[in-house]
């Protein structure tokens, strides 16, 4: 018996006797055969404890290995004289040039180097009569597929691969010749991703390429096809356009020294000149160059265009396009900009940057043209510019590093500090710039100086004539050259708004503010005095417990009435009282007369603006409007009333309020209100 169970004879267990001797024999003993055995003869019982020692004294855990590296299986056994054999499945493994089998007394080892994907699977280790299994998983070194590549002569030939580990060295070969970087070949690595680029591809680049990572070699077939006539024409057009783009600012310099009208008519005829003659000189030059480049279908067209300019100015020489890439830092791409986009977008006015980014081929001619059309709305332009230069193909060209360099050379102190923070973050790790104390101090000083002007907006609007001092403002850097030209063509009201918005953006501290005060003093205008108390903290700002949802419902009910009664001058009051900023003011004024009321309503109904006091400020504007009317008084009362207006305001609220105001309003207004009520009541 064993452990109280009677033992029966089986294939692996035999029981027999020889006279007085009795035997129990277990063939190929297993660990489970250990235990307490009982022998019973008559009424006599004897016991024997049997301990079976494990043949394998080391654990045999699953093994993971990377293709091309060393695959090693090890085991230890109980006895030195036990023979150990190695099997893959049921095939015995023998030593060869890649496989080494070693034994050191009770320790045994099989080494396979380099490991191949076919070495993945189930292995058996046999010691004596004992068999143990080990699972081996061989991970592919190349984690991306390497498919045949087709390329057109003259275009970019790019071979890419991804490997399992970041620290693996990847080398590129054509046949047996190792490829190294030079002017037309770039080799890049981004963690586990590797890329080799040949630009431009030649017919001789056709052939078999080998990519070696560690001890693993993979082949890729590259087929470079000759160009068709159409492809050759497209390539020639692209080359001619690039030659012009990289000389953009140089060409504008030539145009600035000649009679724009004559060049315009030669490039685009009378229609082009008629469409741009009222624009600023800068805008005219951009339009002429854009048309000229779009017309350049081949190098002969470009040469003809260059010849025309050469007639006007024989001193200029064209530069050669520069496609050299700037290394991209992963932190810049993944963390730095997304965390600070809002701050940078609020500070950036990219109209001075877009020509340089065009010359560096970091924005396209079409993107440049779109940005030019946004120049009058800084916020919209900055948003589109940042989204564009953060596109992957622009980032790869180094657009972010170029942006840092532009910030460093900008006159804006805030952008100067941001450039320092961006460089510091690349060296020392990720950070969010809004927590920087130096930046906060610069912005606080700048905002205080700007508000000294903003709080006098109405005063300046009534007394300020930019035309007489625009040259001095430009010389001091308080207005831009193209703004100066545009301002001179506008009505006085538009002149004032454009000039003041431009000045506000150029004031970055006390020095610029002092220059402005000196110029204004020269025409008997002052930024100090009675009006200065408007610069107090926004008196319309809501308390923290403001019921925003209730306010939004009230605005929705009054939406049509508010849009109809909108006066553009309200935006001035909102600006003076810190409810709007300069971008809000610009967005409303530049949206066109038909859209201003709608834009204004969108702003004041936003939660952030409600908390800043947009409703109280609007009620103040309605009550104090120069064109004060009964309907505006009613709307002001409805906005500030504790009772929520009825959904159908025209039919229910207005008549009752009209009774309170009496019958002394003029007939036209009564007729207007009656018509609105009739429309509401009609089915």
Secondary structure, 3 states (H helix, E strand, C coil): CECCECCCCECCEEEEEECCEEEEEECCCCHHHCEEEEEEECCEEEEEEECCCCCECCCCCCEEEECCCCEEEEEEECCCCCCEEEEECCEECCCCCCEEEEEECCEEEEEECCCCHHHCEEEEEEECCEEEEEEEEEECCECCCCCCEEEECCCCEEEEEEECCCCCCEEEEECCEECCCECCEEEEEECCEEEEEECCCCHHHCEEEEEEECCEEEEEEEEEECCCHHHHHHHHHHHHHHHHHCCHHHHHHHHHCCCHHHHHHHHHHHHHHHHHCCCCHHHHHHHHHHHHHHHCCCHHHHHHHHHHHHHHCCCCCCCCCCCCCCCCCHHHHHHHHHHHHHHHHHHCCHHHCHHHHHHCCCCCHHHHHHHHCCCCCHHHHHHHHHHHHCCHHHHCCCHHHHHHHHHHHCCCHHHHHHHHHHHHHHHHCCCCHHHCHHHHHHHHHHHHHHHHHHCCHHHHHHHCCHHHCHHHHHHCCCCCHHHHHHHHCCCHHHHHHHHHHHHHHHCCCHHHHHHHHHHHHCCCCCCCCHHHHHHCCCCCCCCCCCCHHHHHHHHHHHHHHHHHCCCCCHHHHHHHCCCCCHHHHHHHHCCCCCCHHHHHHHHHCCHHHHHCCHHHHHHHHHHCCCCCCHHHHHHHHHHHCCCCCCCCHHHHHHHHHHHHHCCCCCHHHHHHHHHHHHHHHCC
